[in-house]
Amino acid sequence: MEQLTNKEEEVMQALWKLEKAFVKEIVAILPNENHYNTISTIVRNLEEKGYVSYTAYGKTHQYYPIISKEEYTKRFMNLAMKRYFNNNYKSMVSFFAKEEKISAKELREILDLIENKK
């Protein structure tokens, strides 16, 4: 499955939130002003990439995601792990710790999660 552009991901976030929607409904909840035709093109691209499908009502289409947000997140994170951290979770956690994006308390909570899974 192809990776999404930032704009495609923004549209997918809207679709995951709405669950199913016509293009005008997607346009209405996007944070920035977007032209209907632009969003319509993006939605069709998402369909071609295998992320959305639709139900036809005459000439209009109601779109819905065919990949869950959780599945996309899993794929995105796996790709990021491979690309940026050489599939090494210790490297990833170290990166966030060095960047001060994660606290010692949060790391302890993660350790608790790991230990309690066993």
BALOBA-1460 file (C-alpha; in Angstrom, 3 decimals):
// residues 118
<rec num="1" residu="m" x="0.000" y="0.000" z="0.000"/>
<rec num="2" residu="e" x="1.358" y="3.414" z="-0.995"/>
<rec num="3" residu="q" x="2.368" y="5.963" z="1.604"/>
<rec num="4" residu="l" x="0.096" y="8.981" z="1.944"/>
<rec num="5" residu="t" x="0.984" y="12.609" z="1.335"/>
<rec num="6" residu="n" x="0.308" y="15.082" z="4.163"/>
<rec num="7" residu="k" x="-2.878" y="16.287" z="2.458"/>
<rec num="8" residu="e" x="-4.094" y="12.723" z="1.846"/>
<rec num="9" residu="e" x="-3.473" y="11.904" z="5.487"/>
<rec num="10" residu="e" x="-5.425" y="15.013" z="6.517"/>
<rec num="11" residu="v" x="-8.374" y="13.832" z="4.398"/>
<rec num="12" residu="m" x="-8.105" y="10.324" z="5.869"/>
<rec num="13" residu="q" x="-8.179" y="11.792" z="9.397"/>
<rec num="14" residu="a" x="-11.442" y="13.515" z="8.446"/>
<rec num="15" residu="l" x="-12.887" y="10.307" z="6.986"/>
<rec num="16" residu="w" x="-11.913" y="8.267" z="10.037"/>
<rec num="17" residu="k" x="-13.670" y="10.855" z="12.182"/>
<rec num="18" residu="l" x="-16.801" y="10.985" z="9.994"/>
<rec num="19" residu="e" x="-16.770" y="7.224" z="9.198"/>
<rec num="20" residu="k" x="-18.527" y="7.907" z="5.876"/>
<rec num="21" residu="a" x="-18.983" y="11.187" z="4.062"/>
<rec num="22" residu="f" x="-19.628" y="13.040" z="0.850"/>
<rec num="23" residu="v" x="-16.801" y="15.302" z="-0.357"/>
<rec num="24" residu="k" x="-18.650" y="18.438" z="0.821"/>
<rec num="25" residu="e" x="-18.773" y="16.985" z="4.358"/>
<rec num="26" residu="i" x="-15.037" y="16.294" z="4.289"/>
<rec num="27" residu="v" x="-14.334" y="19.839" z="3.064"/>
<rec num="28" residu="a" x="-16.490" y="21.208" z="5.901"/>
<rec num="29" residu="i" x="-14.438" y="19.659" z="8.723"/>
<rec num="30" residu="l" x="-10.933" y="20.163" z="7.336"/>
<rec num="31" residu="p" x="-8.984" y="22.768" z="9.320"/>
<rec num="32" residu="n" x="-7.844" y="24.897" z="6.375"/>
<rec num="33" residu="e" x="-9.887" y="26.354" z="3.547"/>
<rec num="34" residu="n" x="-9.946" y="23.762" z="0.786"/>
<rec num="35" residu="h" x="-11.486" y="23.803" z="-2.654"/>
<rec num="36" residu="y" x="-14.110" y="21.126" z="-3.301"/>
<rec num="37" residu="n" x="-12.416" y="19.950" z="-6.523"/>
<rec num="38" residu="t" x="-9.044" y="19.587" z="-4.781"/>
<rec num="39" residu="i" x="-10.501" y="17.420" z="-2.018"/>
<rec num="40" residu="s" x="-12.499" y="15.433" z="-4.566"/>
<rec num="41" residu="t" x="-9.273" y="14.670" z="-6.448"/>
<rec num="42" residu="i" x="-7.501" y="13.670" z="-3.232"/>
<rec num="43" residu="v" x="-10.360" y="11.334" z="-2.290"/>
<rec num="44" residu="r" x="-10.196" y="9.678" z="-5.724"/>
<rec num="45" residu="n" x="-6.418" y="9.270" z="-5.276"/>
<rec num="46" residu="l" x="-7.073" y="7.626" z="-1.907"/>
<rec num="47" residu="e" x="-9.483" y="5.267" z="-3.642"/>
<rec num="48" residu="e" x="-6.852" y="4.363" z="-6.250"/>
<rec num="49" residu="k" x="-4.314" y="3.751" z="-3.478"/>
<rec num="50" residu="g" x="-6.732" y="1.373" z="-1.739"/>
<rec num="51" residu="y" x="-7.530" y="3.483" z="1.328"/>
<rec num="52" residu="v" x="-11.164" y="4.379" z="0.629"/>
<rec num="53" residu="s" x="-14.172" y="3.072" z="-1.230"/>
<rec num="54" residu="y" x="-17.598" y="4.524" z="-1.873"/>
<rec num="55" residu="t" x="-21.296" y="3.928" z="-2.205"/>
<rec num="56" residu="a" x="-22.786" y="5.554" z="-5.289"/>
<rec num="57" residu="y" x="-26.001" y="7.550" z="-5.066"/>
<rec num="58" residu="g" x="-26.643" y="8.514" z="-8.649"/>
<rec num="59" residu="k" x="-23.762" y="10.782" z="-9.649"/>
<rec num="60" residu="t" x="-22.640" y="11.442" z="-6.074"/>
<rec num="61" residu="h" x="-20.458" y="9.191" z="-3.983"/>
<rec num="62" residu="q" x="-20.345" y="8.686" z="-0.254"/>
<rec num="63" residu="y" x="-16.816" y="7.678" z="0.728"/>
<rec num="64" residu="y" x="-15.659" y="5.539" z="3.617"/>
<rec num="65" residu="p" x="-12.251" y="4.286" z="4.785"/>
<rec num="66" residu="i" x="-11.386" y="0.663" z="4.032"/>
<rec num="67" residu="i" x="-8.304" y="0.764" z="6.242"/>
<rec num="68" residu="s" x="-8.723" y="1.557" z="9.927"/>
<rec num="69" residu="k" x="-6.837" y="4.350" z="11.618"/>
<rec num="70" residu="e" x="-5.193" y="1.710" z="13.831"/>
<rec num="71" residu="e" x="-3.970" y="-0.309" z="10.825"/>
<rec num="72" residu="y" x="-2.616" y="2.824" z="9.145"/>
<rec num="73" residu="t" x="-0.876" y="3.889" z="12.361"/>
<rec num="74" residu="k" x="0.712" y="0.444" z="12.655"/>
<rec num="75" residu="r" x="2.000" y="0.580" z="9.058"/>
<rec num="76" residu="f" x="3.198" y="4.177" z="9.440"/>
<rec num="77" residu="m" x="5.050" y="3.412" z="12.678"/>
<rec num="78" residu="n" x="6.629" y="0.266" z="11.238"/>
<rec num="79" residu="l" x="7.859" y="2.283" z="8.261"/>
<rec num="80" residu="a" x="9.201" y="5.054" z="10.518"/>
<rec num="81" residu="m" x="10.947" y="2.483" z="12.724"/>
<rec num="82" residu="k" x="12.603" y="0.929" z="9.689"/>
<rec num="83" residu="r" x="13.536" y="4.226" z="7.999"/>
<rec num="84" residu="y" x="14.721" y="6.278" z="10.946"/>
<rec num="85" residu="f" x="15.644" y="3.837" z="13.703"/>
<rec num="86" residu="n" x="16.842" y="0.750" z="11.804"/>
<rec num="87" residu="n" x="14.039" y="-1.277" z="13.463"/>
<rec num="88" residu="n" x="15.644" y="-0.606" z="16.859"/>
<rec num="89" residu="y" x="13.101" y="0.421" z="19.485"/>
<rec num="90" residu="k" x="15.834" y="1.331" z="21.962"/>
<rec num="91" residu="s" x="17.146" y="3.857" z="19.429"/>
<rec num="92" residu="m" x="13.670" y="5.302" z="19.035"/>
<rec num="93" residu="v" x="13.067" y="5.673" z="22.769"/>
<rec num="94" residu="s" x="16.580" y="7.120" z="23.228"/>
<rec num="95" residu="f" x="15.874" y="9.655" z="20.500"/>
<rec num="96" residu="f" x="12.709" y="10.859" z="22.221"/>
<rec num="97" residu="a" x="14.433" y="10.928" z="25.612"/>
<rec num="98" residu="k" x="17.330" y="13.004" z="24.235"/>
<rec num="99" residu="e" x="14.885" y="15.374" z="22.543"/>
<rec num="100" residu="e" x="13.062" y="15.671" z="25.876"/>
<rec num="101" residu="k" x="9.844" y="14.474" z="24.242"/>
<rec num="102" residu="i" x="9.358" y="11.749" z="26.866"/>
<rec num="103" residu="s" x="9.757" y="12.000" z="30.619"/>
<rec num="104" residu="a" x="11.250" y="9.534" z="33.084"/>
<rec num="105" residu="k" x="7.745" y="9.062" z="34.505"/>
<rec num="106" residu="e" x="6.411" y="8.149" z="31.045"/>
<rec num="107" residu="l" x="9.320" y="5.733" z="30.537"/>
<rec num="108" residu="r" x="8.488" y="4.053" z="33.859"/>
<rec num="109" residu="e" x="4.852" y="3.763" z="32.735"/>
<rec num="110" residu="i" x="6.023" y="2.127" z="29.492"/>
<rec num="111" residu="l" x="8.178" y="-0.300" z="31.489"/>
<rec num="112" residu="d" x="5.153" y="-1.145" z="33.635"/>
<rec num="113" residu="l" x="3.137" y="-1.848" z="30.479"/>
<rec num="114" residu="i" x="5.868" y="-4.128" z="29.145"/>
<rec num="115" residu="e" x="6.360" y="-5.964" z="32.433"/>
<rec num="116" residu="n" x="2.632" y="-6.453" z="33.012"/>
<rec num="117" residu="k" x="2.167" y="-7.983" z="29.534"/>
<rec num="118" residu="k" x="4.322" y="-10.955" z="30.494"/>
